[in-house]
Amino acid sequence: MEQPNAFLELGQAEKEILLKAPALVSILAIGAGQKLEKAQENDAVQLTHLRTFTSDPILQPYYAEVEKVFPVQLKELQKQHIPLNNFSRNALKMQIAEVNQLLDHIDREFAVHLRKSLNTFSEHVQKADRNVVEYFVLPANVPDILD
């Protein structure tokens, strides 16, 4: 018998918090660049699609739902928070804290996989606009966004 998926068992408000997480980490990943470059944006949208099929099976239902809302959420967050300043960065970090708080209280296996996935998502978006030479000469070293 197949085990129920932790994401699908969440309430609507909890789902909405988690569904916004990839867009939040995408905006926070831009760092000193102060804006999300088109290549980063396109890469992030494509990555949400790929994760629907390539992520750990426990996350696939989650990413299937993320894919539906991600482009709109990303644009909305860009309008609200770009260019990044201390106020907008802190507002985004507060929303990430809400994600972390929720992850602390749901299925541990799902939470561990999602935290890891969001960290690699952030790293991927950050590197999307960098050319190969820049990547090797000036490697980005950003601490994990999520605990």
DSSP file (Angstrom, degrees, kcal/mol; ACC not computed):
  #  RESIDUE AA STRUCTURE BP1 BP2  ACC     N-H-->O    O-->H-N    N-H-->O    O-->H-N    TCO  KAPPA ALPHA  PHI   PSI    X-CA   Y-CA   Z-CA
    1    1 A M              0   0    0      0, 0.0     2,-0.2     0, 0.0     0, 0.0   0.000 360.0 360.0 360.0 133.3    0.0    0.0    0.0
    2    2 A E        -     0   0    0      1,-0.1     3,-0.1     3,-0.0     0, 0.0  -0.478 360.0-122.7 -74.2 136.3    1.4    3.4   -1.0
    3    3 A Q        -     0   0    0     -2,-0.2    -1,-0.1     1,-0.1     0, 0.0  -0.569  32.3-105.9 -77.6 138.6    2.2    5.8    1.9
    4    4 A P        -     0   0    0      0, 0.0     2,-0.4     0, 0.0    -1,-0.1  -0.295  36.2-109.5 -63.4 149.2    0.3    9.2    1.7
    5    5 A N     >  -     0   0    0      1,-0.1     4,-1.1    -3,-0.1    54,-0.0  -0.666  15.5-139.4 -84.9 132.5    2.4   12.2    0.7
    6    6 A A  T  4 S+     0   0    0     -2,-0.4     4,-0.4     1,-0.2     3,-0.3   0.859 101.1  51.6 -59.0 -39.3    3.2   14.7    3.5
    7    7 A F  T >4 S+     0   0    0     51,-0.3     3,-1.6     1,-0.2    -1,-0.2   0.928 106.8  52.2 -65.8 -44.2    2.7   17.7    1.2
    8    8 A L  T 34 S+     0   0    0      1,-0.3    -1,-0.2     7,-0.0    -2,-0.2   0.734 105.1  57.5 -66.1 -21.3   -0.7   16.5    0.0
    9    9 A E  T 3< S+     0   0    0     -4,-1.1    -1,-0.3    -3,-0.3    -2,-0.2   0.522  86.3 103.3 -87.0  -5.7   -1.9   16.1    3.6
   10   10 A L  S <  S-     0   0    0     -3,-1.6     2,-0.1    -4,-0.4    -3,-0.0  -0.340  78.1-105.3 -74.0 157.5   -1.2   19.7    4.5
   11   11 A G     >  -     0   0    0      1,-0.1     4,-2.4    -2,-0.0     5,-0.2  -0.318  36.4-102.2 -73.1 166.2   -3.9   22.3    4.9
   12   12 A Q  H  > S+     0   0    0      1,-0.2     4,-2.4     2,-0.2     5,-0.2   0.895 120.8  50.9 -60.4 -43.6   -4.3   25.0    2.2
   13   13 A A  H  > S+     0   0    0      1,-0.2     4,-1.6     2,-0.2    -1,-0.2   0.899 111.9  47.9 -63.0 -40.2   -2.6   27.8    4.2
   14   14 A E  H  > S+     0   0    0      2,-0.2     4,-2.1     1,-0.2    -1,-0.2   0.903 110.6  51.7 -66.7 -41.1    0.4   25.5    4.9
   15   15 A K  H  X S+     0   0    0     -4,-2.4     4,-3.0     1,-0.2     5,-0.2   0.920 107.2  53.1 -60.6 -43.8    0.6   24.5    1.2
   16   16 A E  H  X S+     0   0    0     -4,-2.4     4,-1.1     1,-0.2    -1,-0.2   0.879 107.5  51.5 -61.4 -38.2    0.6   28.1    0.2
   17   17 A I  H  < S+     0   0    0     -4,-1.6     4,-0.5     1,-0.2     3,-0.4   0.945 115.2  41.5 -62.1 -48.0    3.5   28.9    2.5
   18   18 A L  H >< S+     0   0    0     -4,-2.1     3,-1.1     1,-0.2    -2,-0.2   0.853 108.5  59.4 -70.9 -34.5    5.6   26.0    1.1
   19   19 A L  H 3< S+     0   0    0     -4,-3.0     4,-0.3     1,-0.3    -1,-0.2   0.780 103.5  53.3 -65.4 -25.1    4.6   26.7   -2.5
   20   20 A K  T 3X S+     0   0    0     -4,-1.1     4,-2.2    -3,-0.4     3,-0.4   0.648  85.4  89.4 -81.7 -15.6    6.1   30.1   -2.3
   21   21 A A  H <> S+     0   0    0     -3,-1.1     4,-2.7    -4,-0.5     5,-0.3   0.868  82.7  51.4 -56.4 -46.4    9.5   28.9   -1.0
   22   22 A P  H  > S+     0   0    0      0, 0.0     4,-1.7     0, 0.0    -1,-0.2   0.890 112.2  47.7 -61.8 -36.0   11.2   28.4   -4.4
   23   23 A A  H  > S+     0   0    0     -3,-0.4     4,-2.1    -4,-0.3    -2,-0.2   0.905 111.7  51.2 -68.2 -40.0   10.3   31.9   -5.5
   24   24 A L  H  X S+     0   0    0     -4,-2.2     4,-2.4     1,-0.2     5,-0.2   0.942 111.9  45.1 -61.2 -48.6   11.5   33.3   -2.1
   25   25 A V  H  X S+     0   0    0     -4,-2.7     4,-1.6     1,-0.2    -1,-0.2   0.823 109.4  57.5 -68.8 -28.3   14.9   31.5   -2.4
   26   26 A S  H  < S+     0   0    0     -4,-1.7     4,-0.5    -5,-0.3    -1,-0.2   0.932 109.6  43.6 -64.1 -45.1   15.2   32.6   -6.0
   27   27 A I  H >< S+     0   0    0     -4,-2.1     3,-1.1     1,-0.2     4,-0.3   0.920 115.2  48.5 -66.9 -43.4   14.9   36.3   -5.1
   28   28 A L  H >< S+     0   0    0     -4,-2.4     3,-1.1     1,-0.2    -1,-0.2   0.776 101.5  66.9 -67.0 -25.0   17.2   35.9   -2.1
   29   29 A A  T 3< S+     0   0    0     -4,-1.6    -1,-0.2     1,-0.2    -2,-0.2   0.661  80.0  78.1 -71.1 -15.7   19.8   34.0   -4.3
   30   30 A I  T X  S+     0   0    0     -3,-1.1     3,-2.0    -4,-0.5    -1,-0.2   0.748  71.0 171.1 -71.2 -20.0   20.5   37.1   -6.4
   31   31 A G  G X   -     0   0    0     -3,-1.1     3,-1.4     1,-0.3    -1,-0.2  -0.177  64.7  -1.0  55.7-132.0   22.7   38.5   -3.6
   32   32 A A  G 3  S+     0   0    0      1,-0.3    -1,-0.3     2,-0.1    -2,-0.1   0.618 115.4  83.2 -71.0 -12.8   24.7   41.6   -4.6
   33   33 A G  G <  S-     0   0    0     -3,-2.0    -1,-0.3     1,-0.1    -2,-0.2   0.750  81.0-153.8 -63.8 -22.8   23.4   41.5   -8.1
   34   34 A Q    <   +     0   0    0     -3,-1.4    50,-0.7    -4,-0.1     2,-0.3   0.365  66.0  53.1  65.6  -3.9   20.3   43.4   -6.8
   35   35 A K  S    S-     0   0    0     -5,-0.2     2,-0.8    48,-0.2    -2,-0.0  -0.988  86.9-109.1-154.1 154.9   18.1   42.1   -9.6
   36   36 A L        -     0   0    0     -2,-0.3    -9,-0.1     4,-0.1   -10,-0.0  -0.745  38.3-137.0 -85.2 113.5   17.1   38.8  -11.0
   37   37 A E     >  -     0   0    0     -2,-0.8     4,-2.6     1,-0.1     3,-0.2  -0.318  20.5-112.8 -67.6 154.5   18.7   38.5  -14.5
   38   38 A K  H  > S+     0   0    0      1,-0.2     4,-3.0     2,-0.2     5,-0.3   0.880 118.5  54.0 -57.2 -39.9   16.6   37.1  -17.3
   39   39 A A  H  > S+     0   0    0      1,-0.2     4,-2.3     2,-0.2    -1,-0.2   0.898 109.7  47.6 -62.7 -39.5   18.8   34.0  -17.5
   40   40 A Q  H  > S+     0   0    0     -3,-0.2     4,-2.5     2,-0.2    -2,-0.2   0.918 112.8  48.8 -66.2 -43.3   18.3   33.4  -13.8
   41   41 A E  H  X S+     0   0    0     -4,-2.6     4,-2.2     2,-0.2    -2,-0.2   0.945 113.8  45.2 -62.1 -49.1   14.6   33.8  -14.1
   42   42 A N  H  X S+     0   0    0     -4,-3.0     4,-2.5     1,-0.2    -1,-0.2   0.902 113.4  50.8 -61.7 -41.2   14.3   31.5  -17.0
   43   43 A D  H  X S+     0   0    0     -4,-2.3     4,-2.6    -5,-0.3    -1,-0.2   0.895 109.1  50.9 -64.2 -40.3   16.5   29.0  -15.4
   44   44 A A  H  X S+     0   0    0     -4,-2.5     4,-2.0     2,-0.2    -1,-0.2   0.912 110.9  48.2 -64.4 -42.6   14.5   29.0  -12.2
   45   45 A V  H  X S+     0   0    0     -4,-2.2     4,-1.5     1,-0.2    -2,-0.2   0.927 113.9  46.9 -63.3 -44.5   11.2   28.5  -14.1
   46   46 A Q  H  X S+     0   0    0     -4,-2.5     4,-2.5     1,-0.2    -2,-0.2   0.889 108.9  55.6 -64.4 -38.4   12.8   25.6  -16.1
   47   47 A L  H  X S+     0   0    0     -4,-2.6     4,-2.6     1,-0.2    -1,-0.2   0.880 103.0  54.2 -64.1 -37.8   14.2   24.1  -12.9
   48   48 A T  H  X S+     0   0    0     -4,-2.0     4,-0.8     1,-0.2    19,-0.3   0.898 110.3  48.3 -62.9 -37.0   10.7   24.0  -11.2
   49   49 A H  H >X S+     0   0    0     -4,-1.5     3,-0.8     1,-0.2     4,-0.5   0.943 112.7  47.1 -65.8 -47.2    9.5   22.0  -14.3
   50   50 A L  H >X S+     0   0    0     -4,-2.5     4,-2.6     1,-0.2     3,-1.5   0.877 105.3  59.2 -63.3 -37.8   12.5   19.6  -14.1
   51   51 A R  H 3X S+     0   0    0     -4,-2.6     4,-1.4     1,-0.3    -1,-0.2   0.743  90.9  71.0 -66.5 -20.9   12.1   19.1  -10.4
   52   52 A T  H << S+     0   0    0     -3,-0.8    -1,-0.3    -4,-0.8    -2,-0.2   0.839 117.4  21.0 -59.4 -31.4    8.6   17.8  -11.0
   53   53 A F  H << S+     0   0    0     -3,-1.5    -2,-0.2    -4,-0.5    -1,-0.2   0.703 129.6  42.8-108.7 -27.5   10.2   14.7  -12.6
   54   54 A T  H  < S+     0   0    0     -4,-2.6    -3,-0.2     6,-0.1    -2,-0.1   0.582  88.4  95.6-104.4 -10.9   13.8   14.6  -11.2
   55   55 A S  S  < S-     0   0    0     -4,-1.4     5,-0.1    -5,-0.3     0, 0.0  -0.221  94.1 -68.9 -74.4 169.9   13.4   15.4   -7.5
   56   56 A D    >>  -     0   0    0      1,-0.1     3,-2.5    57,-0.1     4,-0.9  -0.308  52.2-113.8 -52.8 139.4   13.1   12.8   -4.8
   57   57 A P  G >4 S+     0   0    0      0, 0.0     3,-0.5     0, 0.0    -1,-0.1   0.797 116.1  62.4 -51.8 -31.5    9.8   11.0   -5.2
   58   58 A I  G 34 S+     0   0    0      1,-0.2   -51,-0.3     2,-0.1     4,-0.3   0.771 108.7  43.1 -66.0 -23.2    8.6   12.4   -1.9
   59   59 A L  G <> S+     0   0    0     -3,-2.5     4,-2.7     1,-0.1     5,-0.3   0.568  88.1  89.9 -97.5 -10.7    8.9   15.9   -3.4
   60   60 A Q  H <X S+     0   0    0     -4,-0.9     4,-2.0    -3,-0.5     5,-0.2   0.886  87.5  48.6 -60.3 -42.7    7.4   15.3   -6.9
   61   61 A P  H  > S+     0   0    0      0, 0.0     4,-1.4     0, 0.0    -1,-0.2   0.894 112.6  51.7 -62.2 -35.8    3.8   16.2   -5.9
   62   62 A Y  H  > S+     0   0    0     -4,-0.3     4,-2.4     1,-0.2     3,-0.4   0.957 111.4  44.5 -62.5 -51.9    5.1   19.3   -4.3
   63   63 A Y  H  X S+     0   0    0     -4,-2.7     4,-2.5     1,-0.2   -11,-0.3   0.796 106.2  61.5 -68.1 -26.8    7.1   20.4   -7.4
   64   64 A A  H  X S+     0   0    0     -4,-2.0     4,-0.6    -5,-0.3    -1,-0.2   0.893 111.1  40.4 -62.3 -38.2    4.1   19.6   -9.6
   65   65 A E  H >X S+     0   0    0     -4,-1.4     4,-1.0    -3,-0.4     3,-0.5   0.870 112.3  55.1 -76.5 -38.5    2.1   22.2   -7.6
   66   66 A V  H >X S+     0   0    0     -4,-2.4     4,-2.6     1,-0.2     3,-0.9   0.920 101.0  60.0 -58.6 -44.0    5.0   24.6   -7.5
   67   67 A E  H 3< S+     0   0    0     -4,-2.5    -1,-0.2   -19,-0.3    -2,-0.2   0.827 101.8  54.3 -55.5 -33.8    5.3   24.5  -11.3
   68   68 A K  H << S+     0   0    0     -4,-0.6    -1,-0.3    -3,-0.5    -2,-0.2   0.818 122.7  24.3 -70.5 -31.6    1.7   25.8  -11.6
   69   69 A V  H <X S+     0   0    0     -4,-1.0     4,-2.4    -3,-0.9     5,-0.2   0.576  96.1  92.3-112.3 -12.9    2.3   28.9   -9.5
   70   70 A F  H  X S+     0   0    0     -4,-2.6     4,-3.0     1,-0.2     5,-0.3   0.896  83.4  50.4 -58.4 -50.7    6.0   29.7   -9.6
   71   71 A P  H  > S+     0   0    0      0, 0.0     4,-2.0     0, 0.0    -1,-0.2   0.907 115.1  44.3 -58.1 -41.1    6.2   32.1  -12.6
   72   72 A V  H  > S+     0   0    0      2,-0.2     4,-2.4    -3,-0.2    -2,-0.2   0.921 114.9  48.5 -67.6 -44.0    3.4   34.3  -11.1
   73   73 A Q  H  X S+     0   0    0     -4,-2.4     4,-2.6     2,-0.2     5,-0.2   0.900 110.7  51.4 -63.5 -40.3    4.9   34.2   -7.6
   74   74 A L  H  X S+     0   0    0     -4,-3.0     4,-2.2    -5,-0.2    -1,-0.2   0.928 111.6  46.3 -63.5 -45.3    8.4   35.0   -8.9
   75   75 A K  H  X S+     0   0    0     -4,-2.0     4,-2.3    -5,-0.3    -2,-0.2   0.914 112.6  51.1 -62.7 -42.5    7.1   38.1  -10.8
   76   76 A E  H  X S+     0   0    0     -4,-2.4     4,-1.9     1,-0.2    -2,-0.2   0.920 111.2  47.0 -61.4 -45.6    5.0   39.2   -7.8
   77   77 A L  H  X S+     0   0    0     -4,-2.6     4,-2.5     1,-0.2     5,-0.3   0.862 109.8  54.1 -66.6 -35.1    8.0   39.0   -5.5
   78   78 A Q  H  X S+     0   0    0     -4,-2.2     4,-2.1    -5,-0.2    -1,-0.2   0.928 109.0  48.3 -63.5 -43.7   10.2   40.8   -8.0
   79   79 A K  H  < S+     0   0    0     -4,-2.3    -2,-0.2     1,-0.2    -1,-0.2   0.883 117.7  41.9 -62.4 -38.2    7.7   43.7   -8.1
   80   80 A Q  H  < S+     0   0    0     -4,-1.9    -2,-0.2    -5,-0.2    -1,-0.2   0.831 129.4  21.3 -78.2 -33.6    7.6   43.8   -4.3
   81   81 A H  H  < S+     0   0    0     -4,-2.5     4,-0.2    -5,-0.1    -3,-0.2   0.489  85.4 132.0-123.2  -4.6   11.2   43.4   -3.4
   82   82 A I     <  +     0   0    0     -4,-2.1     2,-0.1    -5,-0.3   -47,-0.1  -0.868  64.6  42.8-104.5 134.1   13.5   44.3   -6.3
   83   83 A P  S    S-     0   0    0      0, 0.0     5,-0.2     0, 0.0   -48,-0.2   0.464 101.6-128.8 -72.9 146.9   15.9   46.1   -6.1
   84   84 A L        +     0   0    0    -50,-0.7     2,-0.3    -2,-0.1    -2,-0.1  -0.413  37.3 164.8 -66.9 135.7   16.8   44.3   -2.9
   85   85 A N     >  -     0   0    0     -4,-0.2     4,-2.9    -2,-0.1     5,-0.3  -0.817  55.0 -86.5-136.1-179.9   17.5   46.5    0.0
   86   86 A N  H  > S+     0   0    0     -2,-0.3     4,-2.3     1,-0.2     5,-0.2   0.894 126.3  50.2 -59.4 -40.3   17.8   45.8    3.7
   87   87 A F  H  > S+     0   0    0      2,-0.2     4,-2.2     1,-0.2    -1,-0.2   0.951 114.8  41.7 -63.7 -49.8   14.1   46.1    4.3
   88   88 A S  H  > S+     0   0    0      2,-0.2     4,-2.3     1,-0.2    -2,-0.2   0.892 114.0  52.4 -68.1 -38.2   13.0   43.9    1.4
   89   89 A R  H  X S+     0   0    0     -4,-2.9     4,-2.4     1,-0.2    -1,-0.2   0.918 111.1  47.8 -62.2 -42.4   15.7   41.3    2.2
   90   90 A N  H  X S+     0   0    0     -4,-2.3     4,-2.0    -5,-0.3    -2,-0.2   0.883 109.6  52.9 -65.8 -37.9   14.5   41.2    5.8
   91   91 A A  H  X S+     0   0    0     -4,-2.2     4,-1.5     2,-0.2    -2,-0.2   0.911 111.1  46.8 -62.9 -41.6   10.9   40.8    4.7
   92   92 A L  H  X S+     0   0    0     -4,-2.3     4,-2.2     1,-0.2    -2,-0.2   0.901 110.2  52.8 -65.9 -41.0   11.9   37.8    2.5
   93   93 A K  H  X S+     0   0    0     -4,-2.4     4,-2.3     1,-0.2    -1,-0.2   0.843 105.3  55.4 -64.7 -32.5   13.9   36.3    5.3
   94   94 A M  H  X S+     0   0    0     -4,-2.0     4,-1.6     2,-0.2    -1,-0.2   0.889 108.1  48.3 -65.8 -38.0   10.9   36.5    7.5
   95   95 A Q  H  X S+     0   0    0     -4,-1.5     4,-1.8     2,-0.2    -2,-0.2   0.877 110.4  51.1 -69.2 -36.6    8.9   34.6    5.0
   96   96 A I  H  X S+     0   0    0     -4,-2.2     4,-2.8     2,-0.2    -2,-0.2   0.891 106.5  55.2 -64.5 -38.9   11.7   32.0    4.8
   97   97 A A  H  X S+     0   0    0     -4,-2.3     4,-2.5     1,-0.2    -1,-0.2   0.875 105.5  52.8 -60.8 -36.6   11.6   31.8    8.6
   98   98 A E  H  X S+     0   0    0     -4,-1.6     4,-2.1     2,-0.2    -1,-0.2   0.895 108.7  49.6 -65.2 -40.1    7.9   31.0    8.3
   99   99 A V  H  X S+     0   0    0     -4,-1.8     4,-2.7     2,-0.2    -2,-0.2   0.946 112.2  48.0 -61.3 -48.3    8.7   28.2    5.8
  100  100 A N  H  X S+     0   0    0     -4,-2.8     4,-1.7     1,-0.2    -2,-0.2   0.896 109.3  53.0 -60.4 -41.0   11.3   26.8    8.2
  101  101 A Q  H  < S+     0   0    0     -4,-2.5     4,-0.4     1,-0.2    -1,-0.2   0.916 111.1  46.5 -61.6 -43.0    8.9   27.0   11.1
  102  102 A L  H >< S+     0   0    0     -4,-2.1     3,-1.7     1,-0.2     4,-0.3   0.918 109.4  54.2 -64.5 -43.1    6.4   25.0    9.2
  103  103 A L  H >< S+     0   0    0     -4,-2.7     3,-0.8     1,-0.3    -1,-0.2   0.804 100.7  61.3 -62.6 -28.1    9.0   22.4    8.1
  104  104 A D  T 3< S+     0   0    0     -4,-1.7    -1,-0.3     1,-0.2    -2,-0.2   0.670 109.2  42.6 -69.2 -15.5    9.9   21.9   11.8
  105  105 A H  T <  S+     0   0    0     -3,-1.7    -1,-0.2    -4,-0.4     2,-0.2   0.293 103.8  70.0-118.3   9.3    6.4   20.7   12.4
  106  106 A I  S <  S-     0   0    0     -3,-0.8     5,-0.1    -4,-0.3   -99,-0.0  -0.578 102.4 -39.5-116.6-176.0    5.6   18.4    9.5
  107  107 A D     >  -     0   0    0     -2,-0.2     4,-2.5     1,-0.1    -1,-0.2  -0.159  53.4-142.0 -46.8 122.5    6.8   15.0    8.3
  108  108 A R  H  > S+     0   0    0      1,-0.2     4,-2.8     2,-0.2     5,-0.2   0.890  96.7  51.7 -60.6 -44.2   10.6   14.9    9.0
  109  109 A E  H  > S+     0   0    0      1,-0.2     4,-2.2     2,-0.2    -1,-0.2   0.933 112.7  45.7 -61.0 -46.1   11.5   13.0    5.8
  110  110 A F  H  > S+     0   0    0      1,-0.2     4,-2.6     2,-0.2    -1,-0.2   0.933 113.5  50.3 -60.8 -45.9    9.6   15.5    3.6
  111  111 A A  H  X S+     0   0    0     -4,-2.5     4,-2.6     2,-0.2     5,-0.2   0.901 109.9  49.5 -61.8 -43.5   11.1   18.5    5.5
  112  112 A V  H  X S+     0   0    0     -4,-2.8     4,-2.1     1,-0.2    -1,-0.2   0.935 113.8  45.7 -62.5 -46.3   14.7   17.2    5.2
  113  113 A H  H  X S+     0   0    0     -4,-2.2     4,-2.4    -5,-0.2    -2,-0.2   0.898 113.6  49.4 -64.7 -40.2   14.3   16.6    1.5
  114  114 A L  H  X S+     0   0    0     -4,-2.6     4,-2.9     2,-0.2     5,-0.2   0.920 109.4  50.8 -68.5 -42.2   12.7   19.9    0.8
  115  115 A R  H  X S+     0   0    0     -4,-2.6     4,-2.0     2,-0.2    -1,-0.2   0.942 113.3  45.9 -58.3 -46.8   15.3   21.9    2.8
  116  116 A K  H  X S+     0   0    0     -4,-2.1     4,-2.2    -5,-0.2     5,-0.2   0.919 113.5  49.7 -61.9 -43.7   18.1   20.2    0.8
  117  117 A S  H  X S+     0   0    0     -4,-2.4     4,-2.3     1,-0.2    -2,-0.2   0.899 110.0  49.6 -63.6 -42.3   16.2   20.8   -2.5
  118  118 A L  H  X S+     0   0    0     -4,-2.9     4,-2.3     2,-0.2    -1,-0.2   0.856 109.1  53.1 -68.1 -33.8   15.6   24.5   -1.8
  119  119 A N  H  X S+     0   0    0     -4,-2.0     4,-2.1    -5,-0.2    -2,-0.2   0.928 112.6  43.1 -65.4 -44.3   19.3   25.0   -0.9
  120  120 A T  H  X S+     0   0    0     -4,-2.2     4,-2.4     2,-0.2    -2,-0.2   0.847 111.2  56.4 -70.5 -31.5   20.4   23.4   -4.2
  121  121 A F  H  X S+     0   0    0     -4,-2.3     4,-2.4    -5,-0.2    -2,-0.2   0.941 108.3  47.6 -60.1 -47.8   17.6   25.4   -6.0
  122  122 A S  H  X S+     0   0    0     -4,-2.3     4,-2.4     1,-0.2    -2,-0.2   0.917 111.9  49.1 -59.7 -46.4   19.1   28.6   -4.6
  123  123 A E  H  X S+     0   0    0     -4,-2.1     4,-1.8     1,-0.2    -1,-0.2   0.903 110.9  51.0 -61.1 -41.8   22.6   27.7   -5.6
  124  124 A H  H  X S+     0   0    0     -4,-2.4     4,-0.9     1,-0.2    -2,-0.2   0.926 111.1  46.7 -63.1 -46.4   21.4   26.8   -9.1
  125  125 A V  H >< S+     0   0    0     -4,-2.4     3,-0.7     1,-0.2     4,-0.5   0.908 110.2  54.1 -62.8 -41.9   19.6   30.1   -9.6
  126  126 A Q  H 3< S+     0   0    0     -4,-2.4     3,-0.5     1,-0.2    -1,-0.2   0.876 113.2  42.1 -61.0 -38.0   22.6   32.0   -8.3
  127  127 A K  H >< S+     0   0    0     -4,-1.8     3,-1.6     1,-0.2    -1,-0.2   0.563  89.7  91.1 -87.0  -8.7   24.9   30.4  -10.8
  128  128 A A  T << S+     0   0    0     -4,-0.9    -1,-0.2    -3,-0.7    -2,-0.1   0.794  89.8  43.4 -61.2 -31.3   22.6   30.6  -13.8
  129  129 A D  T 3  S+     0   0    0     -4,-0.5     2,-0.4    -3,-0.5    -1,-0.3   0.331  93.8  98.9 -98.5   8.0   23.8   34.0  -15.0
  130  130 A R    <   -     0   0    0     -3,-1.6     2,-0.1     4,-0.0    -3,-0.0  -0.777  67.7-132.5-100.0 138.0   27.5   33.3  -14.5
  131  131 A N     >  -     0   0    0     -2,-0.4     4,-2.3     1,-0.1     5,-0.2  -0.387  30.5-103.3 -80.8 167.9   29.8   32.3  -17.4
  132  132 A V  H  > S+     0   0    0      1,-0.2     4,-1.8     2,-0.2     5,-0.2   0.895 119.3  49.1 -60.9 -44.7   32.2   29.4  -17.0
  133  133 A V  H  > S+     0   0    0      1,-0.2     4,-2.5     2,-0.2     5,-0.3   0.938 112.4  48.2 -62.2 -47.0   35.3   31.6  -16.5
  134  134 A E  H  > S+     0   0    0      1,-0.2     4,-2.9     2,-0.2    -1,-0.2   0.887 108.3  56.0 -60.6 -38.9   33.6   33.8  -13.9
  135  135 A Y  H  < S+     0   0    0     -4,-2.3    -1,-0.2     1,-0.2    -2,-0.2   0.899 114.1  38.1 -61.9 -41.2   32.4   30.7  -12.1
  136  136 A F  H  < S+     0   0    0     -4,-1.8    -1,-0.2    -5,-0.2    -2,-0.2   0.820 121.8  42.8 -81.9 -30.2   35.9   29.2  -11.7
  137  137 A V  H  < S+     0   0    0     -4,-2.5    -2,-0.2     1,-0.2    -3,-0.2   0.896 130.1  22.6 -80.5 -42.0   37.7   32.5  -11.0
  138  138 A L  S  < S-     0   0    0     -4,-2.9    -1,-0.2    -5,-0.3    -2,-0.1  -0.612  80.5-168.0-125.2  69.7   35.2   34.0   -8.6
  139  139 A P        -     0   0    0      0, 0.0     2,-0.3     0, 0.0    -4,-0.1  -0.349  23.0-122.3 -63.7 136.3   33.2   31.1   -7.1
  140  140 A A        -     0   0    0     -5,-0.1     2,-0.4   -17,-0.1   -13,-0.0  -0.574  24.4-169.6 -77.2 138.5   30.1   32.3   -5.2
  141  141 A N        +     0   0    0     -2,-0.3    -1,-0.0     2,-0.0     0, 0.0  -0.782  14.5 166.6-132.9  89.8   30.0   31.2   -1.6
  142  142 A V        -     0   0    0     -2,-0.4     3,-0.1     1,-0.0   -19,-0.0  -0.889  35.4-120.6-106.9 130.3   26.6   31.8   -0.1
  143  143 A P        -     0   0    0      0, 0.0    -2,-0.0     0, 0.0    -1,-0.0  -0.279  49.1 -76.3 -63.9 156.2   25.6   30.3    3.2
  144  144 A D        -     0   0    0      1,-0.2   -25,-0.1     3,-0.1   -24,-0.0  -0.268  35.4-150.8 -54.5 132.7   22.6   28.0    3.2
  145  145 A I  S    S+     0   0    0     -3,-0.1     2,-0.3   -27,-0.1    -1,-0.2   0.859  82.4  51.8 -73.9 -36.5   19.4   30.1    3.0
  146  146 A L              0   0    0    -31,-0.2   -49,-0.1     1,-0.1    -2,-0.0  -0.776 360.0 360.0-103.8 148.4   17.5   27.4    4.9
  147  147 A D              0   0    0     -2,-0.3    -1,-0.1     0, 0.0    -3,-0.1   0.508 360.0 360.0 -52.5 360.0   18.6   25.9    8.2
